[in-house]
Amino acid sequence: MTENALLLTVENLCIDFIKEKKPMRAVDNVSFSINQGEVLGIVGESGSGKSVTVTSILKLLPNNARYAGGKILFQNQDLLKMKEKEIRKIRGNQISMIFQDPMTSLNPVFTVENQLVEAIRLHNNVSKKEAKKEAIRLLDLVGITDAEKRIKLYPHEFSGGMRQRVMIAMAISSNPAVLIADEPTTALDVTIQQQIIRLLKELQTKINTSIVFITHDLEVVADIADKIMIMYAGEVVESGPTELIFQQPLHPYTRLLIDAIPKSNKKAGRLPTIVGNVPSLGDIDPSVCRFKDRIPWIAESAHEANPQLREVAPEHFVRCTCYQHFQEAPVKKEADL
């Protein structure tokens, strides 16, 4: 496969959760693509549909979830048409995943060596001796010093950041074409977060893997993503090249997420926040702008009915006409506080 070749395409993906025999749409007509060696950042608050979208790629949805439409094409094969036996050859092998919490993802009763060697042998026809040698190489690759000794330790003997490095080593042990990182820095402090982001960026260059990086923090993907997709209440509200998203954000949600990023040049004071919460699945009305209740100062007429995702510039997509009328919330006077 040549560099920059189209690797993964998600087309009009729809996923329902069944509650009391009633389907509730959790992911609504989501589409994106990723090329070889490219990094896609998917950003949104909890409940936006990010994790459901990416876990659906590996067919790891909970029992009450249903695929309601769309395609997931990996190297021109539709994963949704594959049987479980076929998916297992891709899951953890060609498409691998780093899960959110390194504290609970590793088995506490087995050493790091046991778990890493098992992961390597699961996808490679090698002996235990060869797998251990590869495990030590991977630990060294992800920045764990004195790997030959530390591989014999148990997970509880590692810090949170070190455990996440072990999880990354496991995920790349099969040299995957696509690496899905589902909020891999959430449980870590800011300094360790930066180290993990730097590590993923270095690995992406070294092994030329594509990365789908999930986060609720737009700032986290600023330096690693080639393009960004903003999700809200199960749908894409804006997407485009990273530089364009930060320099010319359009959708009110994107602009408010950027405003909420702490900046060193901002005067000390209260950090801007987004009022309200992401609606629950049962409260979503697909015929209106799903974000309108969180920007109530914008006129109702600014929103379109059945908001569509449209290309407003090359590779830059935005949903709903409300972005054309958006302005910051009026500042409350002291008497109003």
C-alpha positions as CSV (number, residue, x, y, z in Angstrom):
1,M,0.0,0.0,0.0
2,T,1.4,3.4,-1.0
3,E,1.7,6.2,1.5
4,N,-1.4,8.4,1.8
5,A,-3.5,5.6,0.4
6,L,-7.1,5.6,1.7
7,L,-7.2,3.1,4.5
8,L,-10.4,3.4,6.5
9,T,-13.7,4.9,5.4
10,V,-16.9,5.2,7.5
11,E,-20.0,6.1,5.5
12,N,-23.3,7.3,7.0
13,L,-22.9,5.1,10.1
14,C,-26.0,4.9,12.2
15,I,-26.1,3.1,15.6
16,D,-29.1,2.6,17.8
17,F,-29.3,1.6,21.5
18,I,-32.4,-0.4,22.3
19,K,-34.1,0.5,25.6
20,E,-37.5,-1.1,26.5
21,K,-37.7,-2.3,22.9
22,K,-37.4,1.3,21.6
23,P,-34.5,2.3,19.4
24,M,-32.6,5.5,20.4
25,R,-30.1,6.9,17.9
26,A,-26.6,7.2,19.4
27,V,-24.7,7.8,16.2
28,D,-26.4,9.5,13.3
29,N,-25.1,9.4,9.8
30,V,-21.4,9.8,10.8
31,S,-18.9,9.7,7.9
32,F,-15.1,10.1,7.9
33,S,-12.0,8.7,6.2
34,I,-8.4,8.2,7.2
35,N,-5.3,7.7,5.0
36,Q,-2.3,5.7,5.7
37,G,0.0,7.6,8.2
38,E,-2.7,10.1,9.0
39,V,-4.0,11.2,12.4
40,L,-7.7,12.0,12.9
41,G,-8.8,13.6,16.1
42,I,-12.5,13.0,17.2
43,V,-13.5,15.6,19.8
44,G,-16.6,16.1,21.9
45,E,-18.0,16.0,25.4
46,S,-19.1,12.7,27.1
47,G,-22.3,11.5,25.4
48,S,-21.3,12.9,22.0
49,G,-21.0,9.5,20.4
50,K,-17.2,9.4,20.0
51,S,-16.4,6.1,21.7
52,V,-19.5,4.4,20.3
53,T,-18.4,5.4,16.8
54,V,-14.9,4.0,17.2
55,T,-15.8,0.8,19.0
56,S,-18.3,0.1,16.3
57,I,-15.3,-0.2,13.9
58,L,-14.1,-3.3,15.7
59,K,-17.7,-4.5,16.3
60,L,-17.3,-4.2,20.1
61,L,-20.7,-2.6,20.8
62,P,-22.7,-3.7,23.8
63,N,-25.5,-6.2,23.4
64,N,-28.2,-3.6,23.4
65,A,-26.7,-1.7,20.4
66,R,-27.6,-2.2,16.8
67,Y,-26.1,-1.1,13.5
68,A,-28.9,0.8,11.8
69,G,-27.2,1.8,8.6
70,G,-24.0,2.7,6.9
71,K,-20.7,1.1,5.9
72,I,-17.3,0.6,7.5
73,L,-14.7,0.0,4.8
74,F,-11.2,-1.1,5.8
75,Q,-8.9,-1.7,2.8
76,N,-12.1,-1.8,0.7
77,Q,-13.7,-4.5,2.8
78,D,-16.9,-3.8,4.6
79,L,-16.4,-4.8,8.2
80,L,-20.1,-4.8,8.9
81,K,-20.6,-7.7,6.5
82,M,-17.9,-9.8,8.1
83,K,-18.6,-12.7,10.4
84,E,-17.0,-12.7,13.9
85,K,-14.3,-15.2,12.8
86,E,-13.2,-12.8,10.0
87,I,-13.3,-9.8,12.3
88,R,-11.0,-11.5,14.8
89,K,-8.3,-11.5,12.2
90,I,-8.5,-7.8,11.9
91,R,-9.3,-6.8,15.5
92,G,-6.2,-6.3,17.5
93,N,-4.1,-7.2,14.5
94,Q,-4.6,-4.8,11.6
95,I,-6.8,-2.4,13.7
96,S,-5.7,-2.1,17.4
97,M,-7.1,-0.1,20.3
98,I,-5.8,1.7,23.3
99,F,-8.5,1.9,25.9
100,Q,-9.3,4.8,28.3
101,D,-8.1,3.5,31.7
102,P,-4.7,1.9,32.0
103,M,-5.4,1.3,35.7
104,T,-8.0,-1.3,34.9
105,S,-7.0,-2.5,31.4
106,L,-4.1,-4.6,32.7
107,N,-4.7,-7.8,34.7
108,P,-3.3,-7.3,38.2
109,V,-2.5,-11.0,38.8
110,F,-0.2,-11.4,35.9
111,T,3.2,-9.8,35.2
112,V,3.7,-7.3,32.4
113,E,5.8,-10.0,30.7
114,N,2.9,-12.5,30.8
115,Q,0.4,-10.1,29.3
116,L,2.7,-8.6,26.7
117,V,4.1,-11.9,25.5
118,E,0.5,-13.3,25.2
119,A,-0.5,-10.3,23.1
120,I,2.4,-10.8,20.8
121,R,1.9,-14.5,20.3
122,L,-1.8,-14.0,19.7
123,H,-1.1,-12.3,16.5
124,N,2.4,-13.6,15.6
125,N,3.6,-17.1,15.0
126,V,6.6,-16.9,17.4
127,S,8.0,-18.8,20.3
128,K,7.8,-17.5,23.9
129,K,11.5,-16.7,23.8
130,E,11.1,-14.6,20.6
131,A,8.0,-13.0,22.0
132,K,9.8,-12.0,25.2
133,K,12.6,-10.4,23.1
134,E,10.0,-8.5,21.1
135,A,8.2,-7.5,24.3
136,I,11.4,-6.0,25.7
137,R,12.0,-4.2,22.4
138,L,8.5,-2.7,22.5
139,L,8.8,-1.5,26.1
140,D,12.0,0.2,25.1
141,L,10.3,1.7,22.1
142,V,7.6,3.2,24.2
143,G,10.1,4.8,26.6
144,I,10.2,2.3,29.5
145,T,13.8,2.3,30.8
146,D,15.5,-0.8,32.0
147,A,12.8,-2.8,30.2
148,E,14.6,-6.2,30.6
149,K,14.1,-5.9,34.4
150,R,10.8,-4.0,34.5
151,I,9.0,-6.5,32.3
152,K,9.0,-8.9,35.2
153,L,7.0,-6.5,37.4
154,Y,3.2,-6.5,38.1
155,P,1.0,-3.7,36.9
156,H,0.6,-2.2,40.4
157,E,4.3,-1.7,40.5
158,F,4.1,0.8,37.5
159,S,2.8,4.4,37.6
160,G,-0.3,5.3,35.6
161,G,1.8,6.8,32.8
162,M,4.0,3.6,32.7
163,R,0.9,1.4,32.6
164,Q,-0.4,3.4,29.6
165,R,2.9,2.9,27.9
166,V,2.5,-0.8,28.4
167,M,-1.0,-0.6,26.9
168,I,0.5,1.2,23.9
169,A,3.2,-1.4,23.5
170,M,0.5,-4.1,23.5
171,A,-1.6,-2.2,20.9
172,I,1.4,-1.8,18.5
173,S,2.7,-5.3,19.0
174,S,1.0,-6.5,15.8
175,N,2.2,-3.4,13.8
176,P,-1.4,-2.3,13.1
177,A,-2.4,-0.3,10.1
178,V,-4.8,1.7,12.3
179,L,-4.4,2.5,16.0
180,I,-7.5,3.7,17.8
181,A,-6.7,5.7,21.0
182,D,-9.9,6.1,23.1
183,E,-9.1,9.0,25.4
184,P,-5.7,7.5,26.4
185,T,-4.7,10.4,28.5
186,T,-7.9,11.0,30.5
187,A,-6.7,9.3,33.8
188,L,-3.3,10.9,33.7
189,D,-1.9,14.3,35.0
190,V,-1.1,17.0,32.5
191,T,2.7,16.3,32.4
192,I,2.2,12.6,31.7
193,Q,-0.5,13.5,29.1
194,Q,2.0,15.5,27.2
195,Q,4.5,12.6,27.3
196,I,1.9,10.1,26.0
197,I,0.9,12.5,23.2
198,R,4.6,13.0,22.2
199,L,5.1,9.2,22.3
200,L,2.1,8.5,20.0
201,K,3.4,11.2,17.6
202,E,6.8,9.6,17.5
203,L,5.4,6.1,17.1
204,Q,3.1,7.3,14.3
205,T,6.2,8.5,12.4
206,K,8.3,5.4,13.2
207,I,5.8,2.7,12.2
208,N,3.7,4.8,9.8
209,T,0.5,3.8,11.4
210,S,-2.7,5.8,11.1
211,I,-4.2,7.0,14.4
212,V,-7.8,7.8,15.4
213,F,-7.5,9.8,18.6
214,I,-10.6,10.3,20.7
215,T,-10.7,13.1,23.3
216,H,-13.0,15.5,25.0
217,D,-10.2,18.1,25.1
218,L,-9.6,19.9,21.8
219,E,-6.3,21.2,23.0
220,V,-4.9,17.6,23.3
221,V,-5.1,16.9,19.6
222,A,-3.8,20.3,18.4
223,D,-0.3,19.0,17.9
224,I,-0.9,15.5,16.8
225,A,-3.9,15.5,14.5
226,D,-3.9,16.2,10.8
227,K,-7.6,16.7,10.8
228,I,-10.3,17.1,13.4
229,M,-13.9,15.9,13.6
230,I,-16.2,17.6,16.2
231,M,-19.1,15.5,17.4
232,Y,-22.1,16.5,19.4
233,A,-25.2,14.5,20.4
234,G,-24.4,11.7,18.0
235,E,-23.6,13.7,14.9
236,V,-20.7,15.5,13.2
237,V,-21.1,19.3,13.6
238,E,-17.8,20.4,12.1
239,S,-14.7,18.7,10.5
240,G,-11.7,19.9,8.6
241,P,-7.9,20.1,8.6
242,T,-6.5,20.9,12.1
243,E,-5.0,24.2,11.2
244,L,-8.3,25.4,9.6
245,I,-10.4,24.2,12.6
246,F,-8.2,26.3,15.0
247,Q,-7.8,29.4,12.8
248,Q,-11.3,29.5,11.3
249,P,-13.7,27.6,13.6
250,L,-17.3,28.0,12.5
251,H,-19.8,26.0,14.4
252,P,-20.7,27.5,17.8
253,Y,-19.8,24.3,19.6
254,T,-16.3,24.3,18.1
255,R,-15.8,28.0,18.9
256,L,-16.9,27.5,22.5
257,L,-14.6,24.5,22.9
258,I,-11.7,26.6,21.7
259,D,-12.6,29.4,24.0
260,A,-12.6,27.0,27.0
261,I,-8.9,26.1,26.4
262,P,-6.7,27.7,29.0
263,K,-4.3,30.1,27.4
264,S,-1.2,31.6,28.9
265,N,-1.9,35.0,27.4
266,K,-5.4,35.2,28.9
267,K,-5.9,37.5,31.9
268,A,-6.4,35.7,35.1
269,G,-10.0,35.1,35.8
270,R,-12.9,32.7,35.4
271,L,-12.3,30.1,32.6
272,P,-15.2,30.2,30.0
273,T,-17.5,27.2,30.1
274,I,-20.3,25.9,27.9
275,V,-23.6,26.2,29.6
276,G,-25.9,23.1,29.8
277,N,-25.2,19.5,29.0
278,V,-25.2,17.1,26.1
279,P,-28.8,15.8,25.8
280,S,-29.6,12.2,26.7
281,L,-30.5,9.9,23.8
282,G,-34.2,10.1,24.6
283,D,-34.2,13.9,24.5
284,I,-32.6,14.4,21.1
285,D,-34.8,15.9,18.4
286,P,-33.2,15.2,15.0
287,S,-35.4,17.8,13.2
288,V,-33.7,20.7,14.9
289,C,-30.2,22.0,15.7
290,R,-29.1,19.8,18.6
291,F,-26.9,22.5,20.0
292,K,-29.5,25.3,20.0
293,D,-30.5,24.9,23.7
294,R,-26.9,25.6,24.8
295,I,-26.8,28.9,22.9
296,P,-30.2,30.3,23.8
297,W,-29.2,33.9,23.1
298,I,-29.1,33.1,19.4
299,A,-32.4,33.7,17.6
300,E,-34.5,30.7,16.7
301,S,-34.6,31.8,13.1
302,A,-30.8,31.4,12.9
303,H,-31.2,27.6,13.0
304,E,-32.3,25.6,10.1
305,A,-34.8,22.7,10.2
306,N,-33.2,19.3,9.7
307,P,-29.6,20.8,9.8
308,Q,-27.3,19.4,7.2
309,L,-23.5,19.0,7.1
310,R,-22.2,21.1,4.2
311,E,-18.8,21.9,2.7
312,V,-18.2,25.6,3.1
313,A,-14.6,25.5,2.0
314,P,-12.3,22.7,0.6
315,E,-12.4,19.8,3.1
316,H,-14.2,22.1,5.7
317,F,-17.6,20.9,6.7
318,V,-20.1,22.5,9.2
319,R,-23.7,21.8,10.2
320,C,-26.6,24.2,10.6
321,T,-26.8,27.8,9.5
322,C,-26.5,29.0,13.1
323,Y,-22.7,29.4,12.6
324,Q,-23.5,32.4,10.4
325,H,-25.2,34.2,13.2
326,F,-23.2,33.1,16.2
327,Q,-21.9,35.6,18.7
328,E,-20.5,35.1,22.2
329,A,-23.0,35.1,25.1
330,P,-23.7,38.5,26.4
331,V,-21.6,39.3,29.5
332,K,-23.6,39.5,32.6
333,K,-23.3,42.6,34.7
334,E,-22.4,42.3,38.4
335,A,-26.0,43.1,39.4
336,D,-27.2,40.1,37.4
337,L,-24.8,37.7,39.1
